[in-house]
Amino acid sequence: MRGGSKGLLRKNALEIKEGISLLEWTIKQANKVFQYDDIIVSTEDLELSNIARNVGARVLDRPTELAQDETTTAAVVENVLQHLDPEEKIYDAICILQVTSALRRKEDILKSIKMISSRKYDSIISCFELMNIHPAKQYTINEIQGLLIAESILPESHPLQQQHANRHQRAKVYQRNGAIFLVTRKHFIKTGHLWGGCIGIIKMPFERSIDIDTEDELKKARFFLEQNN
């Protein structure tokens, strides 16, 4: 992870609970599930490197060119694999625990591992159900011949295009929350993507799906942990 951030300044090193930083919190979650050698933090930042090493993670120095705003997580994963397993003999799957999505639990991670180990899925993502938002009710606004025209984001033939169905009749819709991404090495090499193919989902409640990028979101996550852990 990068030391800098555009939203909440140095958010990965901020306290989430009882003096524990977001990074340390995530590594402690990983320690409950994975072996030491398999917990890897890629960073260019000295403070984050020290935090990671102090709580038992392997640290891989991230090249400067992979510590930019436009750097993708997939590019970082590729760099890690090239350094640690270039011959593809060690890792057959990659699990990413996003530091700012801190409210995952041990059982969420274990369930994702069980699903990917079944060899029925190419990738696993954690999601929450969208209760009051549905793509059948969403539109973009386009200007056509001087008129602002609302156009449905879904084509009429899309199976989710249930405009006239009531809430209980519509298919459920889920949104990624960033807490867990788990993908087979085979799928990642083939596509360069961290999810896709046959995707399984880990359902998490909305209240545990906070992605911390603002001071308000950090306060909400802290409050949740105070009340529930």
TORKOL-4160 file (C-alpha; in steps of 0.2 Angstrom, whole numbers, padded with zeros to 4 digits, m for minus):
229
<pt num="1" X="0000" Y="0000" Z="0000"/>
<pt num="2" X="0005" Y="0018" Z="m0003"/>
<pt num="3" X="0010" Y="0030" Z="0011"/>
<pt num="4" X="0001" Y="0044" Z="0003"/>
<pt num="5" X="m0018" Y="0046" Z="0000"/>
<pt num="6" X="m0029" Y="0059" Z="m0008"/>
<pt num="7" X="m0043" Y="0057" Z="0004"/>
<pt num="8" X="m0039" Y="0054" Z="0022"/>
<pt num="9" X="m0021" Y="0059" Z="0025"/>
<pt num="10" X="m0010" Y="0043" Z="0028"/>
<pt num="11" X="m0026" Y="0034" Z="0032"/>
<pt num="12" X="m0017" Y="0016" Z="0032"/>
<pt num="13" X="m0007" Y="0022" Z="0048"/>
<pt num="14" X="m0022" Y="0029" Z="0057"/>
<pt num="15" X="m0029" Y="0021" Z="0073"/>
<pt num="16" X="m0044" Y="0011" Z="0071"/>
<pt num="17" X="m0046" Y="0004" Z="0089"/>
<pt num="18" X="m0036" Y="0005" Z="0105"/>
<pt num="19" X="m0020" Y="0012" Z="0097"/>
<pt num="20" X="m0020" Y="m0001" Z="0083"/>
<pt num="21" X="m0018" Y="0006" Z="0065"/>
<pt num="22" X="m0028" Y="0001" Z="0050"/>
<pt num="23" X="m0013" Y="m0009" Z="0043"/>
<pt num="24" X="m0010" Y="m0017" Z="0059"/>
<pt num="25" X="m0028" Y="m0022" Z="0061"/>
<pt num="26" X="m0028" Y="m0030" Z="0044"/>
<pt num="27" X="m0012" Y="m0040" Z="0047"/>
<pt num="28" X="m0019" Y="m0046" Z="0063"/>
<pt num="29" X="m0034" Y="m0052" Z="0054"/>
<pt num="30" X="m0023" Y="m0061" Z="0041"/>
<pt num="31" X="m0013" Y="m0069" Z="0055"/>
<pt num="32" X="m0028" Y="m0078" Z="0061"/>
<pt num="33" X="m0030" Y="m0087" Z="0044"/>
<pt num="34" X="m0013" Y="m0087" Z="0034"/>
<pt num="35" X="0004" Y="m0093" Z="0038"/>
<pt num="36" X="0017" Y="m0079" Z="0041"/>
<pt num="37" X="0026" Y="m0082" Z="0025"/>
<pt num="38" X="0010" Y="m0079" Z="0015"/>
<pt num="39" X="0006" Y="m0062" Z="0023"/>
<pt num="40" X="0014" Y="m0049" Z="0011"/>
<pt num="41" X="0013" Y="m0031" Z="0012"/>
<pt num="42" X="0020" Y="m0021" Z="m0003"/>
<pt num="43" X="0024" Y="m0003" Z="0001"/>
<pt num="44" X="0036" Y="0011" Z="m0002"/>
<pt num="45" X="0033" Y="0019" Z="0014"/>
<pt num="46" X="0045" Y="0017" Z="0029"/>
<pt num="47" X="0032" Y="0020" Z="0043"/>
<pt num="48" X="0020" Y="0007" Z="0035"/>
<pt num="49" X="0035" Y="m0005" Z="0032"/>
<pt num="50" X="0039" Y="m0004" Z="0051"/>
<pt num="51" X="0021" Y="m0007" Z="0056"/>
<pt num="52" X="0020" Y="m0022" Z="0045"/>
<pt num="53" X="0036" Y="m0030" Z="0051"/>
<pt num="54" X="0032" Y="m0027" Z="0069"/>
<pt num="55" X="0016" Y="m0037" Z="0068"/>
<pt num="56" X="0023" Y="m0052" Z="0058"/>
<pt num="57" X="0021" Y="m0048" Z="0039"/>
<pt num="58" X="0033" Y="m0050" Z="0025"/>
<pt num="59" X="0037" Y="m0033" Z="0017"/>
<pt num="60" X="0041" Y="m0031" Z="m0001"/>
<pt num="61" X="0048" Y="m0014" Z="m0006"/>
<pt num="62" X="0037" Y="m0007" Z="m0019"/>
<pt num="63" X="0045" Y="0002" Z="m0034"/>
<pt num="64" X="0041" Y="0021" Z="m0035"/>
<pt num="65" X="0033" Y="0019" Z="m0052"/>
<pt num="66" X="0020" Y="0007" Z="m0043"/>
<pt num="67" X="0017" Y="0020" Z="m0029"/>
<pt num="68" X="0007" Y="0032" Z="m0040"/>
<pt num="69" X="m0011" Y="0038" Z="m0039"/>
<pt num="70" X="m0015" Y="0029" Z="m0055"/>
<pt num="71" X="m0006" Y="0012" Z="m0050"/>
<pt num="72" X="m0018" Y="m0002" Z="m0051"/>
<pt num="73" X="m0019" Y="m0016" Z="m0037"/>
<pt num="74" X="m0017" Y="m0029" Z="m0051"/>
<pt num="75" X="0000" Y="m0021" Z="m0056"/>
<pt num="76" X="0006" Y="m0022" Z="m0038"/>
<pt num="77" X="0000" Y="m0040" Z="m0037"/>
<pt num="78" X="0010" Y="m0044" Z="m0053"/>
<pt num="79" X="0025" Y="m0036" Z="m0046"/>
<pt num="80" X="0024" Y="m0046" Z="m0030"/>
<pt num="81" X="0022" Y="m0063" Z="m0039"/>
<pt num="82" X="0036" Y="m0059" Z="m0051"/>
<pt num="83" X="0047" Y="m0057" Z="m0035"/>
<pt num="84" X="0041" Y="m0071" Z="m0024"/>
<pt num="85" X="0035" Y="m0084" Z="m0036"/>
<pt num="86" X="0041" Y="m0081" Z="m0054"/>
<pt num="87" X="0040" Y="m0100" Z="m0058"/>
<pt num="88" X="0022" Y="m0102" Z="m0052"/>
<pt num="89" X="0026" Y="m0115" Z="m0039"/>
<pt num="90" X="0021" Y="m0108" Z="m0023"/>
<pt num="91" X="0004" Y="m0098" Z="m0025"/>
<pt num="92" X="m0011" Y="m0105" Z="m0034"/>
<pt num="93" X="m0022" Y="m0091" Z="m0028"/>
<pt num="94" X="m0021" Y="m0073" Z="m0022"/>
<pt num="95" X="m0031" Y="m0065" Z="m0008"/>
<pt num="96" X="m0031" Y="m0046" Z="m0005"/>
<pt num="97" X="m0038" Y="m0039" Z="0011"/>
<pt num="98" X="m0040" Y="m0020" Z="0008"/>
<pt num="99" X="m0034" Y="m0011" Z="0023"/>
<pt num="100" X="m0047" Y="0002" Z="0022"/>
<pt num="101" X="m0061" Y="m0011" Z="0022"/>
<pt num="102" X="m0057" Y="m0016" Z="0040"/>
<pt num="103" X="m0074" Y="m0024" Z="0046"/>
<pt num="104" X="m0072" Y="m0041" Z="0039"/>
<pt num="105" X="m0071" Y="m0055" Z="0051"/>
<pt num="106" X="m0061" Y="m0071" Z="0052"/>
<pt num="107" X="m0076" Y="m0082" Z="0046"/>
<pt num="108" X="m0078" Y="m0071" Z="0031"/>
<pt num="109" X="m0060" Y="m0075" Z="0025"/>
<pt num="110" X="m0061" Y="m0093" Z="0029"/>
<pt num="111" X="m0077" Y="m0095" Z="0019"/>
<pt num="112" X="m0069" Y="m0086" Z="0004"/>
<pt num="113" X="m0055" Y="m0099" Z="0005"/>
<pt num="114" X="m0066" Y="m0113" Z="0007"/>
<pt num="115" X="m0076" Y="m0108" Z="m0009"/>
<pt num="116" X="m0060" Y="m0105" Z="m0020"/>
<pt num="117" X="m0053" Y="m0121" Z="m0014"/>
<pt num="118" X="m0068" Y="m0130" Z="m0020"/>
<pt num="119" X="m0061" Y="m0126" Z="m0038"/>
<pt num="120" X="m0079" Y="m0121" Z="m0043"/>
<pt num="121" X="m0075" Y="m0103" Z="m0044"/>
<pt num="122" X="m0062" Y="m0092" Z="m0053"/>
<pt num="123" X="m0063" Y="m0078" Z="m0040"/>
<pt num="124" X="m0072" Y="m0073" Z="m0024"/>
<pt num="125" X="m0078" Y="m0055" Z="m0019"/>
<pt num="126" X="m0086" Y="m0049" Z="m0003"/>
<pt num="127" X="m0102" Y="m0039" Z="m0006"/>
<pt num="128" X="m0117" Y="m0031" Z="0003"/>
<pt num="129" X="m0135" Y="m0030" Z="m0003"/>
<pt num="130" X="m0141" Y="m0014" Z="m0010"/>
<pt num="131" X="m0157" Y="m0012" Z="m0001"/>
<pt num="132" X="m0164" Y="0004" Z="m0009"/>
<pt num="133" X="m0154" Y="0006" Z="m0025"/>
<pt num="134" X="m0158" Y="m0005" Z="m0040"/>
<pt num="135" X="m0151" Y="m0003" Z="m0058"/>
<pt num="136" X="m0168" Y="m0004" Z="m0065"/>
<pt num="137" X="m0172" Y="0013" Z="m0057"/>
<pt num="138" X="m0156" Y="0021" Z="m0062"/>
<pt num="139" X="m0153" Y="0033" Z="m0077"/>
<pt num="140" X="m0140" Y="0043" Z="m0085"/>
<pt num="141" X="m0144" Y="0060" Z="m0093"/>
<pt num="142" X="m0138" Y="0064" Z="m0111"/>
<pt num="143" X="m0141" Y="0079" Z="m0121"/>
<pt num="144" X="m0149" Y="0075" Z="m0138"/>
<pt num="145" X="m0152" Y="0088" Z="m0150"/>
<pt num="146" X="m0153" Y="0101" Z="m0136"/>
<pt num="147" X="m0164" Y="0091" Z="m0125"/>
<pt num="148" X="m0159" Y="0083" Z="m0109"/>
<pt num="149" X="m0165" Y="0065" Z="m0110"/>
<pt num="150" X="m0165" Y="0052" Z="m0097"/>
<pt num="151" X="m0159" Y="0035" Z="m0102"/>
<pt num="152" X="m0159" Y="0019" Z="m0092"/>
<pt num="153" X="m0142" Y="0012" Z="m0088"/>
<pt num="154" X="m0149" Y="m0006" Z="m0092"/>
<pt num="155" X="m0155" Y="m0011" Z="m0110"/>
<pt num="156" X="m0173" Y="m0016" Z="m0111"/>
<pt num="157" X="m0168" Y="m0034" Z="m0114"/>
<pt num="158" X="m0157" Y="m0035" Z="m0098"/>
<pt num="159" X="m0164" Y="m0048" Z="m0085"/>
<pt num="160" X="m0163" Y="m0035" Z="m0071"/>
<pt num="161" X="m0173" Y="m0023" Z="m0081"/>
<pt num="162" X="m0189" Y="m0025" Z="m0070"/>
<pt num="163" X="m0195" Y="m0007" Z="m0070"/>
<pt num="164" X="m0213" Y="m0011" Z="m0066"/>
<pt num="165" X="m0209" Y="m0025" Z="m0053"/>
<pt num="166" X="m0211" Y="m0020" Z="m0035"/>
<pt num="167" X="m0196" Y="m0021" Z="m0023"/>
<pt num="168" X="m0200" Y="m0038" Z="m0017"/>
<pt num="169" X="m0201" Y="m0045" Z="m0034"/>
<pt num="170" X="m0185" Y="m0038" Z="m0041"/>
<pt num="171" X="m0169" Y="m0048" Z="m0041"/>
<pt num="172" X="m0157" Y="m0044" Z="m0027"/>
<pt num="173" X="m0142" Y="m0033" Z="m0032"/>
<pt num="174" X="m0125" Y="m0033" Z="m0023"/>
<pt num="175" X="m0111" Y="m0021" Z="m0022"/>
<pt num="176" X="m0092" Y="m0025" Z="m0019"/>
<pt num="177" X="m0086" Y="m0018" Z="m0003"/>
<pt num="178" X="m0067" Y="m0021" Z="m0005"/>
<pt num="179" X="m0065" Y="m0031" Z="0011"/>
<pt num="180" X="m0060" Y="m0047" Z="0002"/>
<pt num="181" X="m0054" Y="m0051" Z="m0016"/>
<pt num="182" X="m0048" Y="m0069" Z="m0019"/>
<pt num="183" X="m0043" Y="m0075" Z="m0037"/>
<pt num="184" X="m0035" Y="m0090" Z="m0044"/>
<pt num="185" X="m0018" Y="m0088" Z="m0050"/>
<pt num="186" X="m0024" Y="m0096" Z="m0067"/>
<pt num="187" X="m0037" Y="m0083" Z="m0069"/>
<pt num="188" X="m0026" Y="m0068" Z="m0064"/>
<pt num="189" X="m0013" Y="m0074" Z="m0077"/>
<pt num="190" X="m0026" Y="m0076" Z="m0090"/>
<pt num="191" X="m0035" Y="m0060" Z="m0088"/>
<pt num="192" X="m0024" Y="m0048" Z="m0077"/>
<pt num="193" X="m0040" Y="m0045" Z="m0067"/>
<pt num="194" X="m0043" Y="m0048" Z="m0048"/>
<pt num="195" X="m0061" Y="m0054" Z="m0051"/>
<pt num="196" X="m0071" Y="m0061" Z="m0065"/>
<pt num="197" X="m0075" Y="m0078" Z="m0073"/>
<pt num="198" X="m0086" Y="m0088" Z="m0061"/>
<pt num="199" X="m0087" Y="m0077" Z="m0046"/>
<pt num="200" X="m0093" Y="m0082" Z="m0029"/>
<pt num="201" X="m0098" Y="m0069" Z="m0016"/>
<pt num="202" X="m0096" Y="m0067" Z="0002"/>
<pt num="203" X="m0111" Y="m0058" Z="0009"/>
<pt num="204" X="m0107" Y="m0045" Z="0022"/>
<pt num="205" X="m0120" Y="m0034" Z="0031"/>
<pt num="206" X="m0120" Y="m0015" Z="0025"/>
<pt num="207" X="m0114" Y="m0009" Z="0042"/>
<pt num="208" X="m0098" Y="m0020" Z="0040"/>
<pt num="209" X="m0095" Y="m0013" Z="0023"/>
<pt num="210" X="m0088" Y="0004" Z="0027"/>
<pt num="211" X="m0073" Y="0008" Z="0015"/>
<pt num="212" X="m0063" Y="0021" Z="0025"/>
<pt num="213" X="m0058" Y="0036" Z="0014"/>
<pt num="214" X="m0065" Y="0051" Z="0025"/>
<pt num="215" X="m0064" Y="0056" Z="0043"/>
<pt num="216" X="m0083" Y="0052" Z="0044"/>
<pt num="217" X="m0081" Y="0035" Z="0038"/>
<pt num="218" X="m0066" Y="0032" Z="0050"/>
<pt num="219" X="m0077" Y="0038" Z="0064"/>
<pt num="220" X="m0091" Y="0026" Z="0059"/>
<pt num="221" X="m0079" Y="0011" Z="0058"/>
<pt num="222" X="m0072" Y="0015" Z="0075"/>
<pt num="223" X="m0090" Y="0017" Z="0083"/>
<pt num="224" X="m0095" Y="0000" Z="0075"/>
<pt num="225" X="m0080" Y="m0009" Z="0083"/>
<pt num="226" X="m0083" Y="0000" Z="0100"/>
<pt num="227" X="m0101" Y="m0007" Z="0100"/>
<pt num="228" X="m0098" Y="m0024" Z="0092"/>
<pt num="229" X="m0080" Y="m0030" Z="0096"/>
